[in-house]
Amino acid sequence: MSSPGTDTPKVYGWCPGALRPMASGDGLVVRIRAPFGRLSQDQMRGVASLSDRFGNGLLDLSARANLQMRGIDASNHAALIDGLRDLDLVDETTASEARRNIIMTPFWQKDDASHRIAHRLRNALAKAEDLVLPGKFGFAIDAGGTPVLQQSAADIRIERGAQGLILVADGAENGQPITEENAADAAVELARWFLEQGGAPNGRGRMHQLIARRTQPETFVANRVQNSIAPLPGPAENGQLVALEFGQIPARTLTDLAEFGAIRLTPWRMFLLESTTEIPALPGLILDAGDPRLHVIACTGAPGCLQAHAQTRALAGQLATHVPAGLTLHVSGCAKGCAHPKAADITLVARSADTFDLITNGSANDQPLTPGLSADALAKTLNSAP
């Protein structure tokens, strides 16, 4: 495992789960893949209690709409899993947990198309025991009136196209027409096609990489409906969107939030709270759609991440008000850029505890425009950004 200060960050090629946690600088990271992306009020209280008891009391909401418990001591992992099992938040096996890598629109309603397809896909993936996909390979169910997950990472997408439901291989311009009844089976068949076409050499690979090499299947003839609008905190379908400061929430705040309603986990570092009751200003929550922190992305940073060269979130908070209007800032502890793999208007990549490279219109591993900026100079540099 890489240690802090190494120049080349280690790429694991998989994401943590509950049964297969990942070691980090503050202990194990245990990722909860909540069924249908939803936590009931009792589950919220239970997860918060387990986080305080076995972890460091901090929870991260990932870009894949999963909730991560941090600071878990390896000696407590088995007891934590027992607690999560009591809350019905753990799969039977590590393999089934890995296959059930599903993100779904948080705006689903009980027994609507997205909800029914999710049921079928969960069952189909549970039965497909021979399907060994790369650790980061995932599915998106986005069958509402308008797609909302197109900017979120997924390899196989079930979404609403111009003429009805379509199956999309990530990276493809069009989709394959499907029905609600055959959507799940078609998604599993596409996953098998991905493997058969050599999409995962040495167990790694993503659908968009295969599509770039091979082009899309001939059955992909249906037009997609493009939507890149980023949601903001405030009223939404089925409740209200509540943002988390840099995607993290204290366990105490999750407990307090449970008093107001259940939550849906989103890939936008926001909860969809199933309530319209006015929420007080709880620690870690962002309720104002104009809050400058919404335009800043920051990873865990040091010391929580073993590969980060510097603290990130405290710095991101300090820099938020200095980001020029309309621009997005990404603060990354290393060149992996885990919190935001795509390009940002401004990216700061830590090279030491107080030195950062400045990248414009690029990702964390791109060539810097200005290398070696001191932490003290960052605010002034952002103020002068075009």
C-alpha positions in Angstrom: 0.0 0.0 0.0 1.3 3.5 -0.8 2.3 5.7 2.0 1.8 9.5 2.3 4.2 11.4 0.2 4.6 9.0 -2.7 4.4 10.6 -6.1 2.5 7.9 -7.9 -0.9 7.1 -6.2 -1.9 3.5 -6.0 -4.9 2.5 -8.2 -6.9 -0.2 -6.5 -9.3 -0.9 -9.4 -12.2 -1.7 -7.0 -14.5 0.1 -4.6 -15.0 -0.8 -1.0 -18.1 -2.6 0.2 -19.4 -3.6 3.6 -18.1 -7.2 3.4 -15.0 -6.1 1.6 -13.8 -2.9 3.2 -10.8 -0.8 2.1 -8.0 0.3 4.4 -7.4 4.0 4.6 -5.4 6.4 6.8 -8.1 6.6 9.5 -9.0 2.9 9.5 -11.3 0.8 7.3 -13.7 2.4 4.9 -17.0 0.4 5.0 -19.4 1.3 2.1 -23.1 0.7 2.5 -25.0 0.0 -0.7 -28.5 0.7 0.6 -31.3 -1.2 -1.2 -32.9 1.2 -3.7 -30.6 3.9 -2.4 -32.9 4.5 0.6 -32.4 4.6 4.3 -35.5 4.5 6.6 -35.5 6.6 9.7 -34.7 3.5 11.9 -31.8 2.6 9.5 -30.5 6.2 9.7 -30.4 6.1 13.5 -28.9 2.6 13.4 -26.1 3.6 11.0 -25.3 6.7 13.0 -25.1 4.7 16.2 -22.8 2.1 14.6 -20.6 4.8 13.2 -20.2 6.4 16.6 -19.6 3.0 18.3 -17.2 1.4 15.8 -15.9 4.3 13.7 -14.9 7.9 14.0 -18.5 9.3 13.7 -18.0 10.6 10.2 -20.0 9.4 7.1 -19.2 10.1 3.5 -21.8 10.1 0.7 -20.0 8.8 -2.4 -20.5 9.9 -6.1 -22.1 6.4 -6.5 -24.8 7.2 -4.0 -23.4 5.0 -1.3 -22.8 5.9 2.3 -19.3 5.2 3.7 -18.5 4.7 7.3 -14.9 5.8 8.2 -12.4 5.0 10.9 -13.5 1.4 11.5 -10.9 -0.7 13.4 -10.3 -4.0 11.8 -11.0 -5.8 15.1 -14.5 -4.3 15.1 -15.4 -5.1 11.5 -17.3 -8.4 12.3 -19.4 -6.7 15.0 -20.2 -3.8 12.7 -21.3 -6.3 10.0 -23.6 -7.9 12.5 -25.1 -4.5 13.3 -25.6 -3.7 9.6 -27.1 -7.1 9.0 -29.7 -6.4 11.7 -30.5 -3.3 9.7 -30.9 -5.3 6.5 -28.0 -3.4 4.9 -25.6 -6.3 4.1 -25.6 -8.8 1.2 -25.2 -12.5 1.7 -21.7 -12.7 0.1 -18.9 -10.5 -1.0 -19.5 -11.6 -4.6 -23.3 -10.7 -4.6 -22.4 -7.4 -2.9 -20.0 -6.6 -5.7 -22.5 -7.4 -8.5 -25.2 -5.3 -6.8 -23.5 -2.1 -7.8 -26.7 -0.2 -8.8 -27.4 3.5 -8.7 -31.0 4.6 -9.3 -32.7 7.9 -9.7 -33.6 9.2 -6.2 -36.9 10.5 -7.5 -38.4 7.0 -7.9 -41.8 6.3 -6.3 -42.9 2.9 -5.0 -44.0 0.6 -7.8 -43.1 3.0 -10.6 -41.0 1.8 -13.5 -37.6 2.6 -11.8 -38.6 0.8 -8.7 -39.9 -2.3 -10.5 -36.9 -2.5 -12.8 -34.6 -2.2 -9.7 -36.3 -5.2 -8.1 -35.9 -7.3 -11.3 -32.2 -6.2 -11.7 -31.3 -7.0 -8.1 -32.8 -10.5 -8.6 -31.1 -11.0 -11.9 -27.7 -10.0 -10.6 -28.2 -12.2 -7.5 -28.8 -15.2 -9.8 -25.9 -14.4 -12.2 -23.3 -16.1 -10.0 -20.9 -16.7 -12.9 -20.9 -13.0 -13.8 -17.5 -11.6 -12.6 -17.4 -7.9 -13.5 -14.6 -5.4 -12.7 -14.8 -3.9 -9.2 -15.9 -0.5 -10.4 -18.5 -1.7 -13.0 -21.9 -0.4 -12.2 -25.5 -0.1 -13.4 -27.8 3.0 -13.4 -31.6 2.9 -13.4 -32.9 6.2 -14.6 -36.4 5.5 -15.9 -38.2 8.6 -14.7 -39.7 11.2 -17.0 -36.3 12.8 -17.7 -32.9 11.2 -17.2 -31.0 12.7 -14.2 -28.0 10.3 -13.9 -26.2 10.9 -17.2 -23.4 12.7 -15.5 -23.0 10.0 -12.9 -20.6 7.1 -13.3 -22.2 3.9 -14.6 -21.3 1.4 -17.3 -24.8 0.2 -18.2 -27.8 2.5 -18.1 -31.5 2.0 -18.2 -33.0 5.3 -19.0 -36.0 7.0 -20.6 -35.2 7.8 -24.3 -37.0 9.9 -26.8 -39.5 7.0 -27.7 -39.5 5.0 -24.4 -37.1 2.9 -22.3 -33.7 2.3 -23.7 -30.6 0.3 -22.7 -27.3 2.3 -23.0 -23.7 1.2 -22.9 -21.8 4.0 -21.3 -20.0 6.0 -24.1 -22.6 5.1 -26.7 -24.5 7.8 -28.5 -27.7 5.8 -28.8 -29.5 3.1 -26.9 -31.3 -0.2 -27.5 -35.1 -0.1 -27.2 -36.3 -2.2 -24.3 -39.4 -2.7 -22.2 -39.9 -2.6 -18.5 -40.3 -6.4 -18.5 -37.1 -7.2 -20.2 -34.9 -4.4 -19.0 -33.1 -6.3 -16.2 -32.3 -9.3 -18.4 -31.1 -7.0 -21.2 -28.8 -5.3 -18.8 -27.3 -8.6 -17.6 -26.9 -9.7 -21.3 -25.1 -6.4 -22.1 -22.7 -7.1 -19.1 -22.0 -10.5 -20.5 -21.3 -8.9 -24.0 -18.9 -6.5 -22.3 -16.9 -9.5 -20.9 -17.1 -11.5 -24.2 -15.8 -8.5 -26.2 -12.7 -8.3 -24.0 -13.8 -5.3 -22.0 -12.1 -6.4 -18.8 -8.6 -7.6 -19.5 -6.9 -8.7 -16.3 -10.2 -8.1 -14.5 -10.2 -4.3 -15.1 -12.0 -2.1 -17.6 -15.0 0.1 -18.1 -17.7 0.1 -20.7 -16.8 3.5 -22.2 -13.3 2.3 -22.9 -14.6 -0.8 -24.8 -17.1 1.4 -26.8 -14.3 3.7 -27.8 -12.4 0.7 -29.2 -15.2 -1.2 -30.7 -18.1 1.2 -31.2 -21.7 0.6 -30.0 -23.7 -2.6 -30.7 -25.8 -2.5 -33.9 -29.0 -2.8 -31.8 -28.4 0.7 -30.4 -30.7 2.7 -32.7 -32.9 4.7 -30.3 -32.2 8.3 -29.6 -31.2 9.4 -26.1 -32.7 12.4 -24.2 -29.7 14.6 -23.1 -29.9 16.2 -19.7 -26.9 17.7 -17.9 -28.7 20.0 -15.4 -27.1 19.7 -11.9 -29.7 19.6 -9.1 -29.4 22.1 -6.2 -30.6 22.0 -2.6 -34.3 22.8 -2.2 -37.8 21.4 -3.0 -37.8 18.4 -5.2 -39.9 15.4 -6.2 -40.9 13.4 -3.1 -39.3 15.9 -0.7 -36.4 18.2 -0.6 -32.7 18.0 -1.5 -30.2 18.6 1.3 -26.5 19.0 0.5 -23.6 17.7 2.6 -20.5 19.9 3.1 -17.9 18.2 0.8 -20.0 15.0 0.8 -19.5 14.3 4.6 -21.9 14.3 7.5 -21.4 13.7 11.2 -23.3 10.8 12.6 -25.0 13.1 15.1 -26.4 15.1 12.2 -27.7 11.9 10.6 -29.5 11.0 13.8 -31.0 14.5 14.0 -32.1 14.4 10.4 -33.9 11.1 11.0 -36.5 13.0 13.0 -37.7 14.6 9.8 -38.0 11.6 7.5 -36.3 8.8 5.5 -33.6 9.7 3.0 -32.7 8.7 -0.6 -28.9 8.7 -1.3 -27.9 10.7 -4.5 -24.7 10.9 -6.5 -24.7 14.6 -6.1 -23.5 14.6 -2.4 -27.0 15.4 -1.4 -29.8 13.5 0.4 -33.3 13.6 -0.9 -35.2 13.9 2.4 -38.7 12.4 2.2 -40.2 15.4 4.0 -41.2 19.0 3.3 -40.7 20.1 6.9 -38.3 23.0 7.3 -34.9 21.7 8.4 -32.7 23.6 10.9 -29.1 24.5 10.2 -27.5 21.2 11.4 -23.7 20.7 11.3 -22.5 19.6 7.9 -25.7 20.4 6.0 -26.0 23.0 3.2 -29.6 24.2 2.7 -29.0 27.3 0.6 -28.8 26.8 -3.1 -26.5 29.9 -3.3 -23.9 28.5 -0.8 -20.4 28.8 -2.4 -19.4 25.4 -1.0 -21.6 23.8 -3.6 -19.1 24.8 -6.2 -16.2 23.2 -4.5 -15.3 19.5 -4.5 -12.8 18.0 -2.1 -11.7 14.4 -1.4 -11.0 13.0 2.0 -7.4 14.3 2.0 -4.7 13.7 4.7 -4.6 12.1 7.1 -7.8 10.1 6.3 -6.4 9.0 2.9 -3.1 7.2 2.9 -2.2 8.6 -0.6 -3.1 12.2 0.0 -0.2 14.7 0.4 -2.2 17.4 2.2 -5.4 18.2 4.0 -8.1 19.2 1.6 -11.5 19.9 3.1 -10.5 22.6 5.5 -8.6 24.3 2.7 -11.6 23.9 0.4 -13.8 25.6 3.0 -11.4 28.5 3.2 -11.2 28.9 -0.6 -15.0 28.5 -1.4 -15.7 32.3 -1.3 -12.7 33.0 -3.5 -13.9 30.8 -6.5 -15.0 33.1 -9.4 -18.7 33.1 -10.0 -19.9 30.3 -12.3 -16.7 28.2 -11.9 -16.1 24.9 -10.1 -13.1 24.2 -7.9 -11.7 20.7 -7.2 -9.2 20.2 -4.4 -7.5 16.9 -4.6 -5.0 15.3 -2.2 -3.2 13.5 -5.0 -3.2 13.0 -8.8 -5.9 10.3 -8.7 -8.7 12.8 -8.3 -11.1 10.3 -6.8 -13.6 12.9 -5.7 -14.0 14.2 -9.3 -12.4 12.2 -12.0 -13.7 14.5 -14.7 -12.4 17.9 -15.7 -13.1 20.9 -13.5 -12.8 24.6 -14.2 -10.0 24.9 -11.6 -8.2 21.9 -10.0 -5.7 22.1 -7.2 -3.6 19.0 -6.7 -1.5 18.6 -3.5 2.2 17.9 -4.0 3.2 18.4 -0.4 1.5 19.5 2.8 1.5 23.1 1.7 2.2 23.0 -2.0 -0.3 22.6 -4.8 -0.4 22.4 -8.6 -3.0 24.6 -10.4 -4.8 23.0 -13.4 -7.4 24.8 -15.5 -10.1 23.0 -17.4 -8.7 19.6 -16.6 -8.6 16.7 -14.2 -6.2 16.0 -11.4 -3.7 14.1 -13.5 -3.5 16.7 -16.3 -0.5 19.0 -16.9 -0.6 21.9 -14.4 -0.7 25.5 -15.6 1.1 26.6 -12.5 3.0 24.1 -10.5 4.2 24.4 -6.9 1.9 27.1 -5.5 2.1 27.6 -1.8 -1.1 27.2 0.2 -0.9 30.8 1.3 -1.0 32.0 -2.4 -4.1 30.0 -3.4 -6.8 32.5 -2.4 -5.0 35.3 -4.3 -4.5 33.1 -7.3 -8.2 32.2 -7.4 -9.3 35.8 -7.0 -7.3 36.6 -10.2 -8.7 33.6 -12.2 -10.5 34.6 -15.4 
